[in-house]
Amino acid sequence: MNPLLAIYPRAVLSDTCCAAEDVFCFYDEKRRVYVAIPKEDITPKEKLLLESFLTPAEEKGDFFAETAAAKRWRQFLLEEGPVPDVKEPRVRFIHYDLLGERDWEAFTEALRHFWPVSYTVVRTGRDQGVIVEEEKLEAPDPDDIASFVKVSECDFYFRVRFFIGRYYGAGERLRLHYRREQQYFQIGRHHLPQLSTLTAETVFPAMLSEESRDKLSALLHEEAVLLFQKEPELKHTIQTFIEHNSNMSLTSKKLHLHRNSLQYRIDKFAERSGIDIKTYRGALLAYFICLQYEKSQ
């Protein structure tokens, strides 16, 4: 940014968009700052050059107009800022991409009409962002979010793709979970572009065939530590359950556990991980997490 200010000494940096008619306003997405330059200081060729690495403000309207809560979350997730205050013990991230012709106003209006619980939208790029949502019973499930995608196309005329994250305990490690889910989302974008709602379970089969062993191991290790480090016996229970084809009776006999005790552990795992191990994809992901934890011990 310093070289730009040296070339345009009358340029002004600001956290908000400048709407004055005698300036061109751009947004630097890397540094997250607006740059207002007097129109008389820029030639047409220079304007084209600036637009190659800065976003013209007129293309995005009120892009990055943030609430105080959104700013705190953006600073935490992307700039190593402090952990924002939350009221509930757990938080999840629902990552989104706006597709095709972008319509931010339609997207925010649809969210206001649809989302049944309070949320904060954090914009992380021109077309991307994350919905931060504290855990509530009324929170939308994957089917609800898939319905929202259909409604957005039919009634609000925009397209969106979501990666539905899991609930995590509030705290500093949320930043780590956010970054891991961003990797899952990136893999899903590349390998499953036909899907409009993604989860770790839906992305994982593609990871097995397409991603490097080191990258896959690193992601699974993070999951394994999160789920089993404080309770390694839970890993043995879940692995045994899957290896016995999700049969409660056989697993109970193998582990010498009462069925109610086994069900309690399975429910605990489901609540902690957000993974439904009674589905094929959920069981596949959970089993590889178990194997990774076993390998790391």
C-alpha positions as a Markdown table, in Angstrom:
| # | Residue | x | y | z |
|---|---|---|---|---|
| 1 | Met | 0.0 | 0.0 | 0.0 |
| 2 | Asn | 2.9 | 2.4 | 0.6 |
| 3 | Pro | 3.9 | 2.5 | -3.1 |
| 4 | Leu | 0.4 | 3.3 | -4.0 |
| 5 | Leu | 0.3 | 6.2 | -1.5 |
| 6 | Ala | 3.6 | 7.4 | -2.9 |
| 7 | Ile | 2.1 | 7.5 | -6.5 |
| 8 | Tyr | -1.2 | 9.0 | -5.3 |
| 9 | Pro | -0.3 | 11.3 | -2.3 |
| 10 | Arg | -3.9 | 12.5 | -2.1 |
| 11 | Ala | -5.3 | 9.0 | -1.6 |
| 12 | Val | -7.1 | 8.4 | 1.6 |
| 13 | Leu | -7.3 | 5.1 | 3.5 |
| 14 | Ser | -10.5 | 4.3 | 5.4 |
| 15 | Asp | -12.4 | 1.5 | 7.1 |
| 16 | Thr | -15.6 | 2.7 | 5.3 |
| 17 | Cys | -16.4 | 3.3 | 1.6 |
| 18 | Cys | -16.2 | 6.9 | 0.4 |
| 19 | Ala | -19.2 | 7.9 | -1.7 |
| 20 | Ala | -18.0 | 11.3 | -2.8 |
| 21 | Glu | -18.5 | 11.9 | -6.5 |
| 22 | Asp | -15.1 | 13.3 | -7.1 |
| 23 | Val | -13.1 | 10.2 | -6.1 |
| 24 | Phe | -12.7 | 6.6 | -7.2 |
| 25 | Cys | -13.1 | 4.3 | -4.3 |
| 26 | Phe | -11.5 | 0.8 | -4.2 |
| 27 | Tyr | -11.3 | -2.0 | -1.7 |
| 28 | Asp | -8.1 | -3.8 | -0.9 |
| 29 | Glu | -9.3 | -7.3 | 0.1 |
| 30 | Lys | -5.9 | -8.4 | 1.3 |
| 31 | Arg | -5.4 | -5.5 | 3.8 |
| 32 | Arg | -9.2 | -4.9 | 4.2 |
| 33 | Val | -9.1 | -1.2 | 3.7 |
| 34 | Tyr | -10.9 | 1.2 | 1.4 |
| 35 | Val | -8.7 | 3.5 | -0.8 |
| 36 | Ala | -10.3 | 6.8 | -2.1 |
| 37 | Ile | -8.3 | 8.5 | -4.9 |
| 38 | Pro | -9.4 | 11.8 | -6.5 |
| 39 | Lys | -10.6 | 11.1 | -10.1 |
| 40 | Glu | -8.5 | 13.9 | -11.5 |
| 41 | Asp | -5.4 | 12.1 | -10.3 |
| 42 | Ile | -6.1 | 8.9 | -12.3 |
| 43 | Thr | -5.9 | 8.4 | -16.0 |
| 44 | Pro | -8.3 | 5.8 | -17.7 |
| 45 | Lys | -5.3 | 3.4 | -18.1 |
| 46 | Glu | -4.3 | 3.8 | -14.5 |
| 47 | Lys | -7.9 | 3.0 | -13.4 |
| 48 | Leu | -7.8 | -0.2 | -15.4 |
| 49 | Leu | -4.5 | -1.1 | -13.8 |
| 50 | Leu | -5.8 | -0.4 | -10.3 |
| 51 | Glu | -8.9 | -2.6 | -10.9 |
| 52 | Ser | -6.6 | -5.5 | -11.7 |
| 53 | Phe | -5.7 | -5.8 | -8.0 |
| 54 | Leu | -8.3 | -3.7 | -6.1 |
| 55 | Thr | -12.0 | -4.1 | -6.1 |
| 56 | Pro | -14.0 | -1.1 | -7.4 |
| 57 | Ala | -16.4 | 0.0 | -4.7 |
| 58 | Glu | -19.2 | 0.6 | -7.2 |
| 59 | Glu | -19.1 | -3.1 | -8.1 |
| 60 | Lys | -20.0 | -4.2 | -4.6 |
| 61 | Gly | -22.1 | -1.4 | -3.1 |
| 62 | Asp | -21.9 | -1.7 | 0.6 |
| 63 | Phe | -19.4 | -4.6 | 0.5 |
| 64 | Phe | -17.8 | -5.1 | 3.8 |
| 65 | Ala | -20.1 | -2.8 | 5.6 |
| 66 | Glu | -19.8 | -4.6 | 9.0 |
| 67 | Thr | -21.7 | -4.8 | 12.2 |
| 68 | Ala | -19.5 | -4.6 | 15.3 |
| 69 | Ala | -20.0 | -8.3 | 15.9 |
| 70 | Ala | -19.0 | -9.2 | 12.4 |
| 71 | Lys | -15.8 | -7.1 | 12.7 |
| 72 | Arg | -14.9 | -8.8 | 16.0 |
| 73 | Trp | -15.3 | -12.3 | 14.4 |
| 74 | Arg | -13.4 | -11.3 | 11.2 |
| 75 | Gln | -10.5 | -10.0 | 13.3 |
| 76 | Phe | -10.5 | -13.2 | 15.4 |
| 77 | Leu | -10.7 | -15.6 | 12.4 |
| 78 | Leu | -8.4 | -13.8 | 10.0 |
| 79 | Glu | -6.3 | -11.4 | 11.9 |
| 80 | Glu | -5.5 | -13.3 | 15.2 |
| 81 | Gly | -7.8 | -11.0 | 17.2 |
| 82 | Pro | -9.3 | -11.8 | 20.6 |
| 83 | Val | -12.1 | -14.4 | 21.0 |
| 84 | Pro | -15.5 | -12.7 | 20.7 |
| 85 | Asp | -17.9 | -13.1 | 23.5 |
| 86 | Val | -20.7 | -15.6 | 23.1 |
| 87 | Lys | -23.7 | -16.5 | 25.2 |
| 88 | Glu | -23.8 | -20.2 | 24.4 |
| 89 | Pro | -21.2 | -22.9 | 25.1 |
| 90 | Arg | -20.8 | -24.0 | 21.5 |
| 91 | Val | -20.6 | -22.3 | 18.1 |
| 92 | Arg | -20.6 | -23.4 | 14.5 |
| 93 | Phe | -19.6 | -21.9 | 11.2 |
| 94 | Ile | -21.7 | -22.2 | 8.0 |
| 95 | His | -19.4 | -21.2 | 5.2 |
| 96 | Tyr | -20.9 | -19.9 | 2.0 |
| 97 | Asp | -20.0 | -19.0 | -1.6 |
| 98 | Leu | -22.3 | -16.8 | -3.7 |
| 99 | Leu | -22.3 | -18.2 | -7.2 |
| 100 | Gly | -22.9 | -16.7 | -10.6 |
| 101 | Glu | -24.3 | -13.2 | -10.6 |
| 102 | Arg | -23.7 | -12.0 | -7.1 |
| 103 | Asp | -26.5 | -10.3 | -5.2 |
| 104 | Trp | -25.5 | -9.5 | -1.6 |
| 105 | Glu | -28.7 | -7.6 | -0.8 |
| 106 | Ala | -30.8 | -10.5 | -1.9 |
| 107 | Phe | -28.7 | -12.9 | 0.2 |
| 108 | Thr | -28.9 | -10.9 | 3.4 |
| 109 | Glu | -32.7 | -10.4 | 2.9 |
| 110 | Ala | -33.2 | -14.2 | 2.4 |
| 111 | Leu | -31.2 | -14.8 | 5.6 |
| 112 | Arg | -33.4 | -12.4 | 7.5 |
| 113 | His | -36.5 | -14.2 | 6.3 |
| 114 | Phe | -35.2 | -17.7 | 6.7 |
| 115 | Trp | -32.7 | -18.1 | 9.5 |
| 116 | Pro | -34.6 | -19.1 | 12.7 |
| 117 | Val | -31.9 | -18.2 | 15.2 |
| 118 | Ser | -29.6 | -15.2 | 15.7 |
| 119 | Tyr | -26.4 | -15.1 | 13.6 |
| 120 | Thr | -23.5 | -13.0 | 12.5 |
| 121 | Val | -22.4 | -12.8 | 8.8 |
| 122 | Val | -18.7 | -12.3 | 8.3 |
| 123 | Arg | -17.6 | -11.5 | 4.8 |
| 124 | Thr | -14.1 | -12.9 | 4.0 |
| 125 | Gly | -14.0 | -12.1 | 0.3 |
| 126 | Arg | -15.9 | -10.8 | -2.6 |
| 127 | Asp | -18.1 | -13.9 | -2.9 |
| 128 | Gln | -17.3 | -15.8 | 0.3 |
| 129 | Gly | -18.0 | -15.6 | 4.0 |
| 130 | Val | -19.2 | -17.4 | 7.0 |
| 131 | Ile | -22.3 | -17.4 | 9.1 |
| 132 | Val | -21.4 | -17.6 | 12.8 |
| 133 | Glu | -24.2 | -19.2 | 14.8 |
| 134 | Glu | -24.4 | -20.1 | 18.5 |
| 135 | Glu | -25.9 | -23.5 | 19.3 |
| 136 | Lys | -29.7 | -23.4 | 19.6 |
| 137 | Leu | -32.4 | -26.1 | 19.4 |
| 138 | Glu | -34.1 | -24.1 | 16.7 |
| 139 | Ala | -30.9 | -24.0 | 14.5 |
| 140 | Pro | -31.4 | -25.1 | 10.9 |
| 141 | Asp | -30.3 | -28.6 | 10.0 |
| 142 | Pro | -28.8 | -29.7 | 6.7 |
| 143 | Asp | -32.3 | -30.4 | 5.2 |
| 144 | Asp | -33.4 | -26.9 | 6.2 |
| 145 | Ile | -30.3 | -25.3 | 4.6 |
| 146 | Ala | -30.8 | -27.4 | 1.4 |
| 147 | Ser | -34.3 | -25.9 | 1.3 |
| 148 | Phe | -32.9 | -22.4 | 1.7 |
| 149 | Val | -30.7 | -23.0 | -1.3 |
| 150 | Lys | -33.7 | -23.9 | -3.4 |
| 151 | Val | -35.8 | -21.0 | -2.2 |
| 152 | Ser | -32.9 | -18.6 | -2.8 |
| 153 | Glu | -32.9 | -19.6 | -6.5 |
| 154 | Cys | -36.6 | -19.6 | -7.0 |
| 155 | Asp | -37.7 | -16.6 | -4.9 |
| 156 | Phe | -34.6 | -14.4 | -4.4 |
| 157 | Tyr | -32.8 | -15.1 | -7.7 |
| 158 | Phe | -29.3 | -15.8 | -6.5 |
| 159 | Arg | -27.3 | -19.0 | -6.1 |
| 160 | Val | -25.3 | -20.0 | -3.1 |
| 161 | Arg | -23.3 | -23.0 | -1.9 |
| 162 | Phe | -22.8 | -23.9 | 1.8 |
| 163 | Phe | -20.4 | -25.9 | 3.8 |
| 164 | Ile | -22.1 | -26.8 | 7.1 |
| 165 | Gly | -19.6 | -26.9 | 9.9 |
| 166 | Arg | -20.0 | -28.6 | 13.3 |
| 167 | Tyr | -20.5 | -27.2 | 16.7 |
| 168 | Tyr | -17.4 | -26.6 | 18.8 |
| 169 | Gly | -16.7 | -25.3 | 22.2 |
| 170 | Ala | -16.2 | -21.5 | 22.3 |
| 171 | Gly | -12.6 | -20.4 | 22.7 |
| 172 | Glu | -9.3 | -19.8 | 21.0 |
| 173 | Arg | -9.4 | -23.2 | 19.2 |
| 174 | Leu | -12.4 | -22.0 | 17.1 |
| 175 | Arg | -9.9 | -20.4 | 14.8 |
| 176 | Leu | -8.2 | -23.7 | 14.1 |
| 177 | His | -11.6 | -25.4 | 13.5 |
| 178 | Tyr | -12.6 | -22.6 | 11.1 |
| 179 | Arg | -9.4 | -23.1 | 9.1 |
| 180 | Arg | -9.8 | -26.8 | 8.9 |
| 181 | Glu | -13.4 | -26.5 | 7.7 |
| 182 | Gln | -12.2 | -24.0 | 5.1 |
| 183 | Gln | -9.9 | -26.7 | 3.8 |
| 184 | Tyr | -12.8 | -29.1 | 3.6 |
| 185 | Phe | -14.9 | -26.5 | 1.8 |
| 186 | Gln | -12.1 | -25.9 | -0.7 |
| 187 | Ile | -11.8 | -29.6 | -1.4 |
| 188 | Gly | -15.6 | -29.8 | -1.9 |
| 189 | Arg | -15.6 | -26.8 | -4.3 |
| 190 | His | -13.0 | -28.6 | -6.4 |
| 191 | His | -14.2 | -32.2 | -6.4 |
| 192 | Leu | -18.0 | -31.8 | -5.9 |
| 193 | Pro | -19.1 | -28.6 | -7.7 |
| 194 | Gln | -22.5 | -30.1 | -8.4 |
| 195 | Leu | -23.4 | -30.1 | -4.7 |
| 196 | Ser | -24.9 | -27.0 | -3.1 |
| 197 | Thr | -24.6 | -28.2 | 0.5 |
| 198 | Leu | -21.5 | -29.8 | 1.8 |
| 199 | Thr | -20.4 | -31.3 | 5.1 |
| 200 | Ala | -17.2 | -33.1 | 6.2 |
| 201 | Glu | -18.9 | -36.4 | 5.6 |
| 202 | Thr | -19.9 | -35.6 | 2.0 |
| 203 | Val | -16.4 | -34.3 | 1.2 |
| 204 | Phe | -14.4 | -37.0 | 2.9 |
| 205 | Pro | -14.7 | -39.7 | 0.1 |
| 206 | Ala | -13.3 | -37.3 | -2.4 |
| 207 | Met | -10.4 | -36.6 | 0.0 |
| 208 | Leu | -9.6 | -40.3 | 0.1 |
| 209 | Ser | -9.0 | -40.5 | -3.6 |
| 210 | Glu | -7.7 | -37.0 | -4.5 |
| 211 | Glu | -5.8 | -35.5 | -1.6 |
| 212 | Ser | -2.2 | -36.2 | -0.6 |
| 213 | Arg | -1.6 | -38.6 | 2.3 |
| 214 | Asp | 0.1 | -35.8 | 4.4 |
| 215 | Lys | -2.8 | -33.4 | 4.0 |
| 216 | Leu | -5.3 | -36.1 | 4.8 |
| 217 | Ser | -3.4 | -37.3 | 7.8 |
| 218 | Ala | -3.1 | -33.7 | 9.2 |
| 219 | Leu | -6.8 | -33.0 | 8.9 |
| 220 | Leu | -7.7 | -36.3 | 10.5 |
| 221 | His | -5.2 | -35.8 | 13.3 |
| 222 | Glu | -6.9 | -32.5 | 14.2 |
| 223 | Glu | -10.2 | -34.3 | 14.3 |
| 224 | Ala | -8.9 | -37.2 | 16.3 |
| 225 | Val | -7.3 | -35.0 | 19.0 |
| 226 | Leu | -10.5 | -32.9 | 19.3 |
| 227 | Leu | -12.7 | -36.0 | 19.7 |
| 228 | Phe | -10.6 | -38.5 | 21.6 |
| 229 | Gln | -7.6 | -36.9 | 23.4 |
| 230 | Lys | -9.5 | -36.4 | 26.7 |
| 231 | Glu | -11.5 | -39.6 | 26.4 |
| 232 | Pro | -9.5 | -42.3 | 24.5 |
| 233 | Glu | -11.9 | -45.1 | 25.5 |
| 234 | Leu | -14.6 | -43.4 | 23.4 |
| 235 | Lys | -12.5 | -44.1 | 20.3 |
| 236 | His | -12.4 | -47.8 | 21.1 |
| 237 | Thr | -16.2 | -47.8 | 21.5 |
| 238 | Ile | -16.9 | -46.1 | 18.2 |
| 239 | Gln | -14.3 | -48.1 | 16.3 |
| 240 | Thr | -15.7 | -51.4 | 17.6 |
| 241 | Phe | -19.3 | -50.3 | 16.9 |
| 242 | Ile | -18.4 | -49.5 | 13.2 |
| 243 | Glu | -16.4 | -52.7 | 12.9 |
| 244 | His | -19.4 | -54.7 | 14.0 |
| 245 | Asn | -21.6 | -53.1 | 11.3 |
| 246 | Ser | -23.3 | -50.8 | 13.7 |
| 247 | Asn | -24.9 | -53.8 | 15.5 |
| 248 | Met | -25.7 | -52.8 | 19.1 |
| 249 | Ser | -26.0 | -56.4 | 20.4 |
| 250 | Leu | -22.7 | -57.6 | 18.9 |
| 251 | Thr | -20.9 | -54.4 | 20.1 |
| 252 | Ser | -22.3 | -54.7 | 23.6 |
| 253 | Lys | -21.1 | -58.3 | 23.9 |
| 254 | Lys | -17.7 | -57.4 | 22.5 |
| 255 | Leu | -17.2 | -54.5 | 24.9 |
| 256 | His | -19.0 | -56.1 | 27.8 |
| 257 | Leu | -21.2 | -53.1 | 28.0 |
| 258 | His | -24.9 | -52.7 | 28.7 |
| 259 | Arg | -26.8 | -51.5 | 25.6 |
| 260 | Asn | -27.8 | -48.4 | 27.5 |
| 261 | Ser | -24.2 | -47.6 | 28.3 |
| 262 | Leu | -23.2 | -48.2 | 24.6 |
| 263 | Gln | -26.0 | -45.9 | 23.4 |
| 264 | Tyr | -24.9 | -43.3 | 25.8 |
| 265 | Arg | -21.4 | -43.3 | 24.4 |
| 266 | Ile | -22.6 | -43.3 | 20.8 |
| 267 | Asp | -24.9 | -40.3 | 21.6 |
| 268 | Lys | -22.0 | -38.5 | 23.3 |
| 269 | Phe | -19.8 | -39.0 | 20.2 |
| 270 | Ala | -22.6 | -37.7 | 18.0 |
| 271 | Glu | -23.1 | -34.6 | 20.1 |
| 272 | Arg | -19.4 | -33.9 | 20.4 |
| 273 | Ser | -18.6 | -34.6 | 16.7 |
| 274 | Gly | -21.8 | -33.8 | 14.8 |
| 275 | Ile | -21.1 | -37.0 | 12.9 |
| 276 | Asp | -23.9 | -39.5 | 12.4 |
| 277 | Ile | -22.1 | -42.8 | 12.4 |
| 278 | Lys | -25.3 | -44.7 | 11.5 |
| 279 | Thr | -24.9 | -43.4 | 8.0 |
| 280 | Tyr | -22.4 | -44.8 | 5.5 |
| 281 | Arg | -20.5 | -41.5 | 5.1 |
| 282 | Gly | -20.6 | -40.7 | 8.8 |
| 283 | Ala | -19.2 | -44.1 | 9.7 |
| 284 | Leu | -16.5 | -43.8 | 7.0 |
| 285 | Leu | -15.3 | -40.5 | 8.3 |
| 286 | Ala | -15.5 | -41.6 | 12.0 |
| 287 | Tyr | -13.6 | -44.8 | 11.3 |
| 288 | Phe | -10.7 | -43.1 | 9.6 |
| 289 | Ile | -10.5 | -40.6 | 12.5 |
| 290 | Cys | -10.3 | -43.6 | 14.8 |
| 291 | Leu | -7.5 | -45.1 | 12.8 |
| 292 | Gln | -5.6 | -41.9 | 12.7 |
| 293 | Tyr | -5.8 | -41.5 | 16.4 |
| 294 | Glu | -4.6 | -45.1 | 16.8 |
| 295 | Lys | -1.7 | -44.4 | 14.5 |
| 296 | Ser | -0.7 | -41.2 | 16.4 |
| 297 | Gln | -0.5 | -43.0 | 19.8 |
